[in-house]
Amino acid sequence: MFTIQPTTEMFQETEALVLGLYHENKQHQPAYQQLNDALDGALDQYMQDGDLSNDYKKVSKVFTLNQTSAKRIYVVGLGKKKDLSVQKLKKAFGPLFKQLRKDRVSEVTCLLHTFQTDEISEEEASKAFSEAMIVAPYQFEHYKTSNEKPEQVIESVRILSDQESGLLTKALEEGVAVGHGVNTARHLVQTPGNLLTATDLAEYAMTLATTYDFETEILEREDMERLGMGALLAVNQGSTEPPKMIVLKYQGKEKWDDVVGLVGKGITFDTGGYSIKPKDGIVGMKGDMGGAAAVLGAMDTIGRLKPKQNIVAVIPSTDNMISGSAFKPDDVITSLSGKTIEVLNTDAEGRLALADGITYAKHHKAEKIIDVATLTGGVVVALGDWVTGAMTNNDDLFTELDKASKYTDEPIWQLPYNGIYRDQVRSSDVADLNNSPGRKGHAIMAGSFLAEFAESTPWVHLDIAGTSNPGTEYDLGPKGPTGVMARTLAHYVLTR
């Protein structure tokens, strides 16, 4: 897909020539001046007339009318150079690739050095470029019977740069790998629950395993009964679909040690059980496996880039349905850890599934655990759909993950976790724990419950109930699932 050539090849024939333009004096931006001269000053005239902008994220299209070898020139406004960061640059590329898709462009030439600053290397710019190229124009599959033609996908890209091509190629490949991981997560969250059961999710995981040579383990109901996974099995009781405990293992080191466990909530549809959701709240519950999607998206990226790390991905998966056999409020169940749980709310099912998932990750020798889940409406009330809620029992691990989230521009915010909250989830008269002490601090209570199963293992919990599907279009994607945390998990693994 990518070809790297020197900047002297700027005037080769191309469908679309892309360059960045800052607010700074145009005379100090040679590529712009060269193109302006080739077009007899037309770019300056367009600027003067307001048809071309250097404002941040503004994309201007110029038809060259055969005055130069590029059919069209796309100018990406970057604003003030001092204000630009890698994260902001990636967002600026988003509108560009959406426009290229609409214009049905299949071949692009990028003047990479025009996006470089003292703070942003060409390698960083190329990674931002290639990730945005994959994620921004992404379109969700639909099930309409119309004969709509799919919009054009870019097939080839020439990168013009005088930097060492090996470093740029690696950066471009990293961006593409991250982008595909995000799109994997988006695709899974968007898929309807009748087409993505726990069995389907397991089959998808097996496809990834075959592609990237992961070791796999898929536990069936009988296996779970033998091992004592009473928490996940309780959630599944009302369903006609069998549960799955999905495990993918990637070994990038000689020995299976220093293992990171990624645990994703895989509830493929959540009715709330007998604590049934209202009619408005039940719509969209096909996305209650957003945590599992994020973990599988991260594993897609990890499989492509093959870091020297050891990763175990664990996904407890089922739907949460209502029937004569469904679990009920007041039931007492026994988890894989041996701890007993009083069920006070069957709509607090995700934490039950995750409890067994976290314990099983420890069985696979995970020394650090990050769980991801669309867990509570409470986190949406607290943080909206812009920031992911986080809890931890280990400040060092949280700091590392927070650094990764800042780099990927997927912000997280640490919620408190202390003895006050521990006491609430331990406040059952009939069992070791209860799964829902009440509405107060609901997001924190959910995390505090999970901490009982992480125990002394360093652990971070990420509640993506708001950020998984905010429901609005944004620079780097369409309206719909975001694939949130697939980037952050992958970046954490790749840089630890």
ABEGO torsion letter per residue (X at the ends): XBBBBBAAAAABBBABBBBBBBABBAAABAAAAAAAAAAGGAAAAAAAAGABBABBGBBBBBBAGGABABABBBBBBAEBAAABBAAAAAAAAAAAAAAAAAAGBABBBBBAAAABBAABBAAAAAAAAAAAAAAAABBBBBABABABBBBBBBABBBBBBABBAAAAAAAAAAAAAAAAAAAAAAAAAABBAAABBAAAAAAAAAAAAAAAGBBBBBBBAAAAAAAGBAAAAAAAAABABBBBBBBBBBBABABBBGBBBBBBBABABBAGEABBBBAAAABGAAAAAAAAAAAAAAAAAAAAAGBBBBBBBBBBBBBBBBBAABBBBGBBBBBAAGBBBBBABAABAAAAAAAAAAAAAAAAGBABBBBBBBABAAAAAAAEAABBBBBBABAAAAAAAAAAAAAAGBBBBBBBBBAAAAAAAABBAABABBABAEABGAAAAAAAAAAAAAEABBBBBBBAAAAABAGBBBAAEBBEBAGBGAAAAAAAAAAX
